[in-house]
Amino acid sequence: MPADGMEKGILSADAAMKAALESDEQSSLSDFAQALAWSRDNIATPALNAGVVEPTAVVAQTINAVSKQSLGRDIVAEPQRWQLPAAEFMSPAWFAQNVSAGLAMVIPYTLAGRSTAGALGLAGKSLEVEGAFARVIASEKTAMILGAGLYDGLKKPEADQTRLGNALGGMAAFSAYEFGNPLLAKSAPLGKTAGLMAVGAAGSFAHLTTSELVSQGRLPNTEQLTAAGLSGSVMNVLLPYAQSVAMRPFTAEAGTGRSDEHLVVIRAYSTEAPRAPMQADNTRALPSESASPAPAGKIASTDSGGIFKWDSVPILGAVVSRARKISNGLHEYLNETIEAIPQTLEDMSSNYGGNSRELTPAEHKEKVIKQLIRSNVMHFGKDSFYSAHSLTMLADLYASQNRIYEASKNYEQVAALMQKHLPPGDSQLGDFYSKLGHYYSRTAKEPLAEKYLEMSLENKAAQFGQGAMELTGDLGKLAEVSVVLGKPDQAEAAYLRLTQIMEGHLKPLDPALTDTLAKVSTFFRSIGKESEAKTLHDQVMLNWAADITKAALGDEHKQFGRDLEALQAFLRRQGKTAMSQSLENDIKIVDLANKIKEPEYPGLERDLRLLAQAYRKRNDPGDLTVAFRTEARAEGIAQRRRERR
């Protein structure tokens, strides 16, 4: 072979070797990326969902449930579960997802059990229970079982689940764990692990079966049972050690204050630790610990080691240390919450003797109304219309006490119930909208006042008509609210509509009309419409002059008649013909009343009868009496005339 051909062959082989190496390197990097993605999807994601996202969502849902009742909105963003890739039954991904989720579930269940233990301990001390019941509520088993039930019940159920079914399922599972695990205390390590896995699987079977039966009335299928058994078996292997870390020994005093007889020791479960020996006084000796126990009813911190030494694992040491700090902060908050329980219990039992003070009449009324609300909710449901009346009573009570926040919250609940149960044009709905609008106006909540006043006007207009007097109260208030909100055009429209309705229904001298005209005149002057303001002001002055004369001299005095004639002429000039004509009868009464005071004249009987007829047109009880006397006088004149004949 020539030298140049050999050189080309060597170069070609070298290039082929480099290309192969680069291809292998790229393939290795691709395999590593795929392995990381698989681990993220099938190990990290289910573990984060079960150990972090779900318990955080439970806390957020609980906070939002309270905030919706008090503020009408959510205040905490609820975390969403990470999406899991679909995995075939019994595939490696299926195994990885169920195992990692089972291991992570240890965290929320132990925290729930620990919180419940603290609450039960303090409740036992506050209520001074004793005997068998004291031992039950101070038991760690009770705390873990109830804690699991509370946690599962608070979790948002899936489409085919219910909260009750989940809660009962969680209690069934932890009943198996708490009564099954201690039976393995003296087993060999390998046998103990196998036994814990078997108990864990059995507890998960109980959980799933109970939940399905209660929620759907059916049994779970084989695939569901297998997945639950796998998650439960691995979870129960770590559960005793997690409990020993979370449920550090602490004491809870339950009974009547006789600590020597009723001191109950709550000791963390450990398959290695024997129970304390019985003493002569039939109580168990307190275990000697290097760390002092937490006060009664308090949740102990996790700074000390525990049975399982997490710090002995170098990789987890820093992570667990930070987790302990976070956990201790949570425990301080829980302890503060638990310390508030005695006051709550004292408030709840304030009327059952003891040293509690007597309720004031207002407090008693509030208590009775709240009992009525609870009764309605219990019998008819929270969203029943029966609750609207009692909630309105409570809101009215709060409003009378100037408790604006509580009143507003209850009024809004009533509005929601009415909107749900009543048709849009129902009179009850319109009346309540009006009531709410006037209340919010008094409490300086003008935007809400404007909203409900407009809703009330729409409702009443549909029910009574656009020109009905039933609209006047809301129109006047809407105009005032619009002025405060800086909406002069809306205020002017409301005032003009109000004036038009009142002038169509009321007499010119009606005090309500006079007051309204005075308000509208002042408003026009405030927005620079001097001409309109002066016209209304002149009419108000004429009304007041006539009212003063009537009050001082009577409604039959000649000066009152002159005042009425001046007002009538003014109304004619303004084009208010109907109002001016409505004064004719009053002017006629004044003229006739003064005429009949003169000595008897030929037309006196006729004028008396005309005067009586004019008084009857007023349709007032007092005027009807005057009409009767006037007719009697006319009849007397007629009788005397007949006798003379």
C-alpha positions, 0 to 999 in steps of 0.5 A: 500500500502506498504511503499516502493511502496508508496515511488516509486510512489511519486518518479515517480510522481516527475520525471514526473512533472520535465520532464513536466516542462522541456518540457514546458520550452523548448517549450517556448524558441522555441516559443520565437526563432520562434517569433524573427525569424518571426519578423526579416524576416517580420518586420526588413528585409523589413524595412531595405530594404526600408529605408536603403539598397535601398537608399544606393544602389541608392547612390552607383549606382550613384557614380559608374555611374560617376566612370565608365565614368572617371575611367572605373570601380566601386569604391563603393560596391553596397549593396544587398537587404535582401531576403524576405520570401514568404508570402501568400496574406492577411496573417499576414506575408504579412501585416507585410512586407507591413506595415514595408516597408511603414513606412521605405519608409518615410526616403529616400523620405523625404531626397530626397525631402529635397536635391532637395529643397536645390538644387532648392533654390540655382538654383533659386538664381543663375539664378535670376528667379522671378515671378511665376516661382520663386514661383514654384521652391521655393515651398516645393511641387515642391521639394518633387514631383521632389525629389520622381521622382529623387529617383524612377528614380535612383533606379535600376528597376525590371525586368518588370519596367523602370526608366522612369515609376518609376520616373513618378510614384513617381511624381504622388504619391507625387503630390497626397500627397502634394496636398491632405494632406493640405486639412486635416489640420483642420480635427479632429485627428481621421478623419485626420489619416483616411484621410491621410491613404486614400490619401496615398493609392490613391497616391500609386495606382497612383504610381503603375498604372503610372509605369505599364502603362509607363513600360509595357502598362498594368494595375496592378492586384488586389494583386499589388494594395492592397499591394501598397495601404497598404504601401502607407497608413501607409507611408502617416500617418508619411510623414507630421511629417517626412517632418516637421523634415527634411524640417525645415524652410529656405529661398531661395532668387529668383529673381534679388536681390530685396529681399523685393519683391522676398523673398520666404519662404519655410516652412515645411508642418504641418497639424497643422501650419497655413500659415503666414499672408499676409503683406501690400506689398503682401508678407508673414511675416517671421515666428518667430523661435527660431533657425535662418533659414539656409542660402539661398540655404542651407539644414538646419540641424535636430538638433532642435526638429520639430513638432513631438518630437522624444526625448519624446520617451525614447527608440528612443532618443539615436537612433534618436540623432545618426541618426541626427548626421549622417544626418547632416554630409550628409547635409554638403556634400550636401551643399558643392555640392550645393555651386558648382552649380553656378560655374558650371552654369557660366561655362555652360553659358560662351559664352552667354555674361556677364563678361565671358572671350573669349575662347581660340582656343583650348577651342573653339575646345574642346567645338565644339567637345563636342557639336558634341559628345552630338549630336551623342549621342542624335541622335544615342545613347551612344554606336553608332559607330558614336560617335567613330570619335568625341571621337577620335578627343577629345582624340587627342586634350587632348593628344596634350595638355598633358592631359593624364587622359582625353585622355586615358579615351576617347581613351578607350571609342573609343576602346570599341566602335570599338571592339563592331562594327568592325570585328576583322580584320578590318583595322580601328581597327588595325590602332587605336590599333597601335595609342593607343599603341604608345600613351601609350608608350609616356605617360609611360603606358607600360603595356597598350602599350604592350597590344594594340601593340600586338593587332595591330600586330595580326590585321595587320598580319591577314590583310597584312601578317606576313612579311608586312612592315605595321608591322615594326612600331609596332614591333619597339615600342613593342621591346622598351616597352618590354625593359622597362618592363624587358622582354629581350626575347620578345624584342629580338624576336621583334627586329629580326622580325623587322630586317628580314622584313626591310631587305626583303623590303628595300635597304641595304643603306636605312636610316631607315634600318641603324637606326634600325640595330644601335638600335638592335646592341645597344640592343644586347650589353646591354644583353651581346650578343657581337658577334651579336652586333659586326656583326650589328655594322660592317654593320652599319659602312659600311652603314655610310661610303658609305652614307658619301662618296655619300653625299660628292663626289656623287654617281658616284665617284670611292670611292663610288663604292669601299664602295659599293663593301666592303658592298657587300662582307660583306653581302655575308659573312653574308649569305645575298645573296639577299641584296648583289645582290641588290647592283649590279646595283649601283656598275654597275652605278659607273663603267659605269659613270666613264668609259664614262668620258674618251675620246670617245671610240668605246664602249661608246654608248653601255656603255651609254645605259647600264648606262641609263638602270641601272638608270631606275632600281632605279625607282627614279624620279631623276635617271630617269632624268639622264637616259633620259640625258644619252640616249640622249647622246648615241643617239647623238653619234649614230647620228654622226656616221651615218652622218660620213658614 
